[in-house]
């Protein structure tokens, strides 16, 4: 969220407080009760919003995390498709040689881990 968005959000909350105040006045509340009710509604709204944010943090459903998961999945699909296309474009002999190289590389890696 940018600094400008935070300022806009602050003005929106301020405006909601004023609208709420006048809505409670229209419902027949006296001035003091309308102010308290509007303030209570704003505090309740902020608490619900904060709780929903914390819930998204705990469950990992944050916007950035979701975007990152989608990006990684799309990248892996693209990379897999590209590698598959390159492998299939090789001749049969080149494919066999490549598979043998991969197998020997895997064996040497496994031995170095032990």
Residue, then its C-alpha position, 0 to 999 in steps of 0.5 A: x500500500x502506498x503512502x497515498x493509499x494510506x491517506x485516502x484510506x484515512x479520509x474514507x474512514x473519517x468520511x464513514x464516521x461522519x456518514x455514520x453519525x448522520x445516519x444515527x441522527x436520522x435514526x432518532x439518536x440524540x447527538x451524543x449517542x449518535x457520536x458514540x454509536x458511530x465511533x463504536x461502529x468504526x472501532x468494530x469495523x477496524x477490529x474486524x478488518x484487523x482480525x481478517x488480516x491476521x487470519x490471512x497471515x496465519x493461513x498464508x492467504x496473503x495477496x503476495x503469497x498467493x501471487x508468488x505461488x501462482x508465479x512459481x507454478x506458471x514458471x515451472x509449467x513453462x520451463x517444463x514445457x520448454x525443456x520437454x520440447x527441447x528434449x523431443x527435438x533431439x535425435x534418438x541417439x542424443x536423447x539416450x546420451x543425455x539420459x546416460x549423462x544425467x544418470x551418471x551425474x545423479x550417481x556421482x551426486x548421490x555418492x558425494x552426499x554419502 
